[in-house]
Amino acid sequence: MSLTPTPAIIARDALYALHGKLGEDASTEQLLQLGMLAAQVEIADRLEGIEKSLDIGLLIRTE
């Protein structure tokens, strides 16, 4: 098992750090933008997992 963080984990950590830095003084717009970025990271991470599953499925079916 690799200890190297995935791009999704790095992005999540950066978003959490930014949220902490903005703190309670953040505007609603900033918080919404941060939430949208977090959602994009989650979607990209799930799509990457689906892509890997498809690749494995295609390899199994073609053998």
Distance bins in CASP14 RR format, pairs under 12 A and 6 or more apart:
PFRMAT RR
TARGET T0000
AUTHOR 0000-0000-0000
RMODE 2
METHOD distances of the structure
MODEL  1
2 9 0 0 0 0 0 1 0 0 0 0 0
3 9 0 0 0 0 0 1 0 0 0 0 0
4 10 0 0 0 0 1 0 0 0 0 0 0
5 11 0 0 0 0 1 0 0 0 0 0 0
5 12 0 0 0 0 1 0 0 0 0 0 0
5 13 1 0 0 1 0 0 0 0 0 0 0
5 14 0 0 0 0 0 1 0 0 0 0 0
5 45 0 0 0 0 0 1 0 0 0 0 0
6 12 0 0 0 0 1 0 0 0 0 0 0
6 13 0 0 0 0 0 1 0 0 0 0 0
6 41 0 0 0 0 0 1 0 0 0 0 0
6 44 0 0 0 0 0 1 0 0 0 0 0
6 45 1 0 0 1 0 0 0 0 0 0 0
6 48 0 0 0 0 1 0 0 0 0 0 0
6 49 0 0 0 0 0 1 0 0 0 0 0
6 52 0 0 0 0 0 1 0 0 0 0 0
7 13 0 0 0 0 0 1 0 0 0 0 0
7 14 0 0 0 0 0 1 0 0 0 0 0
7 41 0 0 0 0 1 0 0 0 0 0 0
7 44 0 0 0 0 1 0 0 0 0 0 0
7 45 0 0 0 0 1 0 0 0 0 0 0
7 48 0 0 0 0 1 0 0 0 0 0 0
8 14 0 0 0 0 0 1 0 0 0 0 0
8 15 0 0 0 0 0 1 0 0 0 0 0
8 38 0 0 0 0 0 1 0 0 0 0 0
8 40 0 0 0 0 0 1 0 0 0 0 0
8 41 1 0 1 0 0 0 0 0 0 0 0
8 42 1 0 0 1 0 0 0 0 0 0 0
8 43 0 0 0 0 0 1 0 0 0 0 0
8 44 1 0 0 1 0 0 0 0 0 0 0
8 45 1 1 0 0 0 0 0 0 0 0 0
8 46 0 0 0 0 1 0 0 0 0 0 0
8 47 0 0 0 0 0 1 0 0 0 0 0
8 48 1 0 0 1 0 0 0 0 0 0 0
8 49 0 0 0 0 1 0 0 0 0 0 0
9 15 0 0 0 0 0 1 0 0 0 0 0
9 16 0 0 0 0 0 1 0 0 0 0 0
9 41 0 0 0 0 1 0 0 0 0 0 0
9 42 0 0 0 0 0 1 0 0 0 0 0
9 45 0 0 0 0 1 0 0 0 0 0 0
10 16 0 0 0 0 0 1 0 0 0 0 0
10 17 0 0 0 0 0 1 0 0 0 0 0
10 41 0 0 0 0 1 0 0 0 0 0 0
10 45 0 0 0 0 0 1 0 0 0 0 0
11 17 0 0 0 0 0 1 0 0 0 0 0
11 18 0 0 0 0 0 1 0 0 0 0 0
11 34 0 0 0 0 0 1 0 0 0 0 0
11 37 0 0 0 0 1 0 0 0 0 0 0
11 38 0 0 0 0 1 0 0 0 0 0 0
11 39 0 0 0 0 0 1 0 0 0 0 0
11 40 0 0 0 0 1 0 0 0 0 0 0
11 41 1 0 1 0 0 0 0 0 0 0 0
11 42 0 0 0 0 1 0 0 0 0 0 0
11 43 0 0 0 0 0 1 0 0 0 0 0
11 44 0 0 0 0 1 0 0 0 0 0 0
11 45 0 0 0 0 1 0 0 0 0 0 0
11 48 0 0 0 0 0 1 0 0 0 0 0
12 18 0 0 0 0 0 1 0 0 0 0 0
12 19 0 0 0 0 0 1 0 0 0 0 0
12 34 0 0 0 0 0 1 0 0 0 0 0
12 35 0 0 0 0 0 1 0 0 0 0 0
12 37 0 0 0 0 1 0 0 0 0 0 0
12 38 1 0 0 1 0 0 0 0 0 0 0
12 39 0 0 0 0 0 1 0 0 0 0 0
12 40 0 0 0 0 0 1 0 0 0 0 0
12 41 1 0 0 1 0 0 0 0 0 0 0
12 42 0 0 0 0 1 0 0 0 0 0 0
12 44 0 0 0 0 0 1 0 0 0 0 0
12 45 0 0 0 0 1 0 0 0 0 0 0
13 19 0 0 0 0 0 1 0 0 0 0 0
13 20 0 0 0 0 0 1 0 0 0 0 0
13 38 0 0 0 0 0 1 0 0 0 0 0
13 41 0 0 0 0 0 1 0 0 0 0 0
14 20 0 0 0 0 0 1 0 0 0 0 0
14 21 0 0 0 0 0 1 0 0 0 0 0
14 34 0 0 0 0 0 1 0 0 0 0 0
14 37 0 0 0 0 1 0 0 0 0 0 0
14 38 0 0 0 0 0 1 0 0 0 0 0
14 41 0 0 0 0 1 0 0 0 0 0 0
15 21 0 0 0 0 0 1 0 0 0 0 0
15 22 0 0 0 0 0 1 0 0 0 0 0
15 31 0 0 0 0 0 1 0 0 0 0 0
15 33 0 0 0 0 0 1 0 0 0 0 0
15 34 1 0 0 1 0 0 0 0 0 0 0
15 35 1 0 0 1 0 0 0 0 0 0 0
15 36 0 0 0 0 0 1 0 0 0 0 0
15 37 1 0 0 1 0 0 0 0 0 0 0
15 38 1 0 1 0 0 0 0 0 0 0 0
15 39 0 0 0 0 0 1 0 0 0 0 0
15 40 0 0 0 0 1 0 0 0 0 0 0
15 41 1 0 0 1 0 0 0 0 0 0 0
15 42 0 0 0 0 0 1 0 0 0 0 0
16 22 0 0 0 0 0 1 0 0 0 0 0
16 23 0 0 0 0 0 1 0 0 0 0 0
16 34 0 0 0 0 1 0 0 0 0 0 0
16 35 0 0 0 0 0 1 0 0 0 0 0
16 37 0 0 0 0 0 1 0 0 0 0 0
16 38 0 0 0 0 1 0 0 0 0 0 0
16 41 0 0 0 0 0 1 0 0 0 0 0
17 23 0 0 0 0 0 1 0 0 0 0 0
17 34 0 0 0 0 0 1 0 0 0 0 0
18 26 0 0 0 0 1 0 0 0 0 0 0
18 30 0 0 0 0 1 0 0 0 0 0 0
18 31 0 0 0 0 0 1 0 0 0 0 0
18 33 0 0 0 0 1 0 0 0 0 0 0
18 34 1 0 0 1 0 0 0 0 0 0 0
18 35 0 0 0 0 0 1 0 0 0 0 0
18 37 0 0 0 0 1 0 0 0 0 0 0
18 38 0 0 0 0 1 0 0 0 0 0 0
19 25 0 0 0 0 0 1 0 0 0 0 0
19 26 1 0 0 1 0 0 0 0 0 0 0
19 30 0 0 0 0 1 0 0 0 0 0 0
19 31 0 0 0 0 1 0 0 0 0 0 0
19 33 0 0 0 0 0 1 0 0 0 0 0
19 34 1 0 1 0 0 0 0 0 0 0 0
19 35 0 0 0 0 1 0 0 0 0 0 0
19 37 0 0 0 0 0 1 0 0 0 0 0
19 38 0 0 0 0 1 0 0 0 0 0 0
20 26 0 0 0 0 1 0 0 0 0 0 0
20 30 0 0 0 0 0 1 0 0 0 0 0
20 31 0 0 0 0 0 1 0 0 0 0 0
20 34 0 0 0 0 1 0 0 0 0 0 0
21 30 0 0 0 0 0 1 0 0 0 0 0
21 34 0 0 0 0 0 1 0 0 0 0 0
22 28 0 0 0 0 0 1 0 0 0 0 0
22 29 0 0 0 0 0 1 0 0 0 0 0
22 30 1 0 1 0 0 0 0 0 0 0 0
22 31 1 0 0 1 0 0 0 0 0 0 0
22 32 0 0 0 0 0 1 0 0 0 0 0
22 33 0 0 0 0 0 1 0 0 0 0 0
22 34 1 0 0 1 0 0 0 0 0 0 0
22 35 0 0 0 0 0 1 0 0 0 0 0
23 30 0 0 0 0 1 0 0 0 0 0 0
23 31 0 0 0 0 1 0 0 0 0 0 0
23 34 0 0 0 0 0 1 0 0 0 0 0
24 30 0 0 0 0 0 1 0 0 0 0 0
24 31 0 0 0 0 0 1 0 0 0 0 0
25 31 0 0 0 0 0 1 0 0 0 0 0
26 32 0 0 0 0 1 0 0 0 0 0 0
26 33 0 0 0 0 1 0 0 0 0 0 0
26 34 1 0 0 1 0 0 0 0 0 0 0
26 35 0 0 0 0 0 1 0 0 0 0 0
27 33 0 0 0 0 1 0 0 0 0 0 0
27 34 0 0 0 0 0 1 0 0 0 0 0
28 34 0 0 0 0 0 1 0 0 0 0 0
28 35 0 0 0 0 0 1 0 0 0 0 0
29 35 0 0 0 0 0 1 0 0 0 0 0
29 36 0 0 0 0 0 1 0 0 0 0 0
30 36 0 0 0 0 0 1 0 0 0 0 0
30 37 0 0 0 0 0 1 0 0 0 0 0
31 37 0 0 0 0 0 1 0 0 0 0 0
31 38 0 0 0 0 0 1 0 0 0 0 0
32 38 0 0 0 0 0 1 0 0 0 0 0
32 39 0 0 0 0 0 1 0 0 0 0 0
33 39 0 0 0 0 0 1 0 0 0 0 0
33 40 0 0 0 0 0 1 0 0 0 0 0
34 40 0 0 0 0 0 1 0 0 0 0 0
34 41 0 0 0 0 0 1 0 0 0 0 0
35 41 0 0 0 0 1 0 0 0 0 0 0
35 42 0 0 0 0 1 0 0 0 0 0 0
35 43 0 0 0 0 0 1 0 0 0 0 0
36 42 0 0 0 0 0 1 0 0 0 0 0
36 43 0 0 0 0 0 1 0 0 0 0 0
37 43 0 0 0 0 0 1 0 0 0 0 0
37 44 0 0 0 0 0 1 0 0 0 0 0
38 44 0 0 0 0 0 1 0 0 0 0 0
38 45 0 0 0 0 0 1 0 0 0 0 0
39 45 0 0 0 0 0 1 0 0 0 0 0
39 46 0 0 0 0 0 1 0 0 0 0 0
40 46 0 0 0 0 0 1 0 0 0 0 0
40 47 0 0 0 0 0 1 0 0 0 0 0
41 47 0 0 0 0 0 1 0 0 0 0 0
41 48 0 0 0 0 0 1 0 0 0 0 0
42 48 0 0 0 0 0 1 0 0 0 0 0
42 49 0 0 0 0 0 1 0 0 0 0 0
43 49 0 0 0 0 0 1 0 0 0 0 0
43 50 0 0 0 0 0 1 0 0 0 0 0
44 50 0 0 0 0 0 1 0 0 0 0 0
44 51 0 0 0 0 0 1 0 0 0 0 0
45 51 0 0 0 0 0 1 0 0 0 0 0
45 52 0 0 0 0 0 1 0 0 0 0 0
46 52 0 0 0 0 0 1 0 0 0 0 0
46 53 0 0 0 0 0 1 0 0 0 0 0
47 53 0 0 0 0 0 1 0 0 0 0 0
47 54 0 0 0 0 0 1 0 0 0 0 0
48 54 0 0 0 0 0 1 0 0 0 0 0
48 55 0 0 0 0 0 1 0 0 0 0 0
49 55 0 0 0 0 1 0 0 0 0 0 0
49 56 0 0 0 0 1 0 0 0 0 0 0
50 56 0 0 0 0 0 1 0 0 0 0 0
50 57 0 0 0 0 0 1 0 0 0 0 0
51 57 0 0 0 0 0 1 0 0 0 0 0
51 58 0 0 0 0 0 1 0 0 0 0 0
52 58 0 0 0 0 0 1 0 0 0 0 0
52 59 0 0 0 0 0 1 0 0 0 0 0
53 59 0 0 0 0 0 1 0 0 0 0 0
53 60 0 0 0 0 0 1 0 0 0 0 0
54 60 0 0 0 0 0 1 0 0 0 0 0
54 61 0 0 0 0 0 1 0 0 0 0 0
55 61 0 0 0 0 0 1 0 0 0 0 0
55 62 0 0 0 0 0 1 0 0 0 0 0
56 62 0 0 0 0 0 1 0 0 0 0 0
56 63 0 0 0 0 0 1 0 0 0 0 0
57 63 0 0 0 0 1 0 0 0 0 0 0
END
